[in-house]
Amino acid sequence: MSRMPMEFFNPEDIPWEPYIIKGEDLNSVLCKVLSKDEETGATTLLIKYPKGFKMPALSCHTVTEEIFIVKGRITMEGKEYSKGCYAFRPVGMIHGDMDVLEETILLILYSGPADYIKP
């Protein structure tokens, strides 16, 4: 069965949980799963990064990733992005280091099961 239709709801009603990708806990990073297709693994979620979080390693995904900054500021490869910025990363697109300048919430859509791989 594909992803079930959903009416509007308030994500504030969902508790934050540890963000775990393929069994790896990303420490102080939290998430709220808004929607998930159990067959394909496609997921829409909110991810909350604490101020000072760093993701230094170059990585990519085996699925497409869409990102919208709901709140906060980050730098990616030395360039600053803030609330309202959007990115689309196709399968295999390499992205580098990320520094979180203040608590940041991202809306992320994955086309399949989330993963991070080093190219």
PyMOL commands that set and color helices and strands:
alter all, ss='L'
color gray80, all
select helices_A, chain A and resi 11-13
alter helices_A, ss='H'
color red, helices_A
select strands_A, chain A and resi 17-21+24-36+43-49+54-55+65-76+79-82+86-89+98-110
alter strands_A, ss='S'
color yellow, strands_A
deselect
rebuild
show_as cartoon
